[in-house]
Amino acid sequence: MTTLPVEVQCAHRAPLRAESARRLTVVLALSVGVMLVEAVGGYLAHSLALLADAGHMLADAAAIGMSVGVAYLAQRPATPERSFGLVRLEILAALVNGAFLIVIALGIGLEAYRRLRTPPEVHAGLMLTVAALGLAVNVASAALLHAGHEHSLNQRGAYLHVLSDALGALGALVAAGIILVTGRTIADPAISVLIALLILRGAWRLTRESVEILLESTPAHISLPDVHGRIASLPGVTSVHDLHVWTVTSGVVAMSGHLVVANPADNQRILEAVQGRMEDLGIRHVTVQMEKDQTCD
């Protein structure tokens, strides 16, 4: 059995994780600051949209703080006890972030329903000022995390939190404008419902992807029959069995399989060919067992 070293497979991710940790730390500081301003402003203005966004940002700050810790822990080297290091913590953090967002969205929806029935008086001027500040900071935070969020599920979870905060601030800004122009305070809870639905959509997708990785499902962008076909079509390969493709952590896809090879002298040639064909699919951690006869069903 021939295996590419774990250290070689994961080393190219280290600079990305270090940069991700730095970006997350800056965003965490910005989120805590905006959360405090929105909490005070929402209380003084009697605005659900601002209070909901402040509560949302409190949970976000905790979630982003967890993401920061995970981003630093994931850079630790592998050990004999943990051959992949702690990189899989990124997926657990993303799962927890997704669950947090779902709870937050449901909480905002319930409070909005209560306020739709009995809309309170809202100080739209203060609400407008605080919402504008929150929107500006959240947009800046989202821009910081946008680079690289597709390569790290952990960073994507934090990115979705910040993006939902920006949507919350935007919603509060729109609600404040409507109240100033029309005097209809019902705009505050009504827009909060829309914000909750948008948050719920992103949270569900993040949670689903995290669960799929933890279940070691075949990545959505890779076809297992295609992988089988690319290997089975190599000259000298009699059959392929026990084939598995899964995601270790964001950007690290692994494959393992058993190949029946008629002539053992072809093993090295076939191994190199398999590695090349898997590289074309973005699979860089390859484990192949060569057999002269099939050893298991």
Beta strands, then each sheet from edge to edge (+ up, - down):
strand 1: 2-3
strand 2: 237-249
strand 3: 252-261
strand 4: 285-291
sheet 1: 1+ 4- 3- 2+
end
